[in-house]
Amino acid sequence: MHADICEAGDVAAVARFKRVLHDLGAKLIGDLSTFVQLLEVRVEGDVLLIFGDEWFVDVSGPPELVAKIVSAMREDPTPASPVPDTGSQDR
């Protein structure tokens, strides 16, 4: 399943997305970036692909996981502070 998460320039939404991933226990398992950012993370035993370019951030993964992320993004419109950096976690 695929879902658009936010515009890349929406700092608050990107911060909220990072917090949602952190809260779900996401662990970076691969950085496939070339000219765009393409990350592979493990969340609750499933693999989620995160794509980001200068316009949008979106995800692709199992329907239940993508739905959980979209739902969490809608539940809390306020960014957390400080924002955890998902990319720096153990691989």
C-alpha positions as CSV (number, residue, x, y, z in Angstrom):
1,M,0.0,0.0,0.0
2,H,1.2,3.5,-0.8
3,A,0.3,6.8,1.0
4,D,1.4,10.4,0.5
5,I,2.5,11.7,3.9
6,C,3.2,15.4,3.5
7,E,4.9,18.0,1.4
8,A,8.7,17.9,2.0
9,G,8.7,21.6,3.0
10,D,6.1,21.2,5.7
11,V,8.5,21.2,8.6
12,A,5.7,20.4,11.2
13,A,4.4,17.5,9.3
14,V,7.8,16.0,8.7
15,A,8.6,16.4,12.4
16,R,5.3,14.6,13.2
17,F,6.1,11.8,10.7
18,K,9.5,11.3,12.4
19,R,7.8,11.2,15.8
20,V,5.2,8.6,14.6
21,L,8.0,6.4,13.2
22,H,10.0,6.8,16.5
23,D,6.8,6.0,18.5
24,L,6.3,2.8,16.4
25,G,9.9,1.7,17.1
26,A,11.1,2.1,13.5
27,K,14.7,1.0,12.9
28,L,16.7,2.0,9.8
29,I,17.7,-1.1,7.9
30,G,18.8,0.5,4.6
31,D,19.5,3.8,3.0
32,L,19.0,3.3,-0.8
33,S,19.3,7.0,-1.6
34,T,20.8,8.3,-4.8
35,F,19.3,11.6,-6.1
36,V,16.3,11.3,-3.8
37,Q,16.0,9.9,-0.3
38,L,14.8,6.3,-0.2
39,L,15.0,4.7,3.2
40,E,14.1,1.2,4.3
41,V,12.9,0.8,7.9
42,R,11.6,-2.0,10.0
43,V,8.5,-1.4,12.0
44,E,6.9,-4.0,14.1
45,G,8.5,-6.8,12.0
46,D,7.4,-5.3,8.7
47,V,9.5,-3.3,6.1
48,L,8.4,0.2,5.2
49,L,9.9,2.2,2.3
50,I,10.1,5.9,2.8
51,F,10.6,8.1,-0.3
52,G,11.4,11.8,-0.1
53,D,12.3,14.3,-2.7
54,E,12.1,18.1,-2.8
55,W,8.3,18.0,-3.2
56,F,6.8,15.1,-1.1
57,V,7.4,12.4,1.4
58,D,5.5,9.2,1.0
59,V,5.6,5.6,2.3
60,S,5.0,2.2,0.9
61,G,4.5,-1.0,2.9
62,P,2.0,-3.5,4.3
63,P,-1.6,-2.0,4.3
64,E,-2.1,-2.3,8.1
65,L,1.2,-0.5,8.8
66,V,0.6,2.3,6.3
67,A,-2.9,2.8,7.7
68,K,-1.5,2.9,11.2
69,I,1.0,5.6,10.2
70,V,-1.6,7.7,8.3
71,S,-4.0,7.4,11.3
72,A,-1.3,8.5,13.7
73,M,-0.4,11.5,11.5
74,R,-4.0,12.6,11.6
75,E,-4.5,12.1,15.3
76,D,-1.9,14.6,16.6
77,P,-1.3,17.7,14.4
78,T,1.3,19.2,16.8
79,P,5.0,18.4,16.3
80,A,6.9,16.9,19.2
81,S,10.1,18.6,20.5
82,P,12.8,17.5,20.2
83,V,12.2,15.4,17.1
84,P,13.9,12.0,17.2
85,D,16.2,11.3,14.2
86,T,15.0,7.8,13.0
87,G,18.1,7.5,10.7
88,S,20.5,7.5,13.6
89,Q,19.0,4.4,15.3
90,D,20.8,1.1,15.4
91,R,20.5,-0.9,12.2
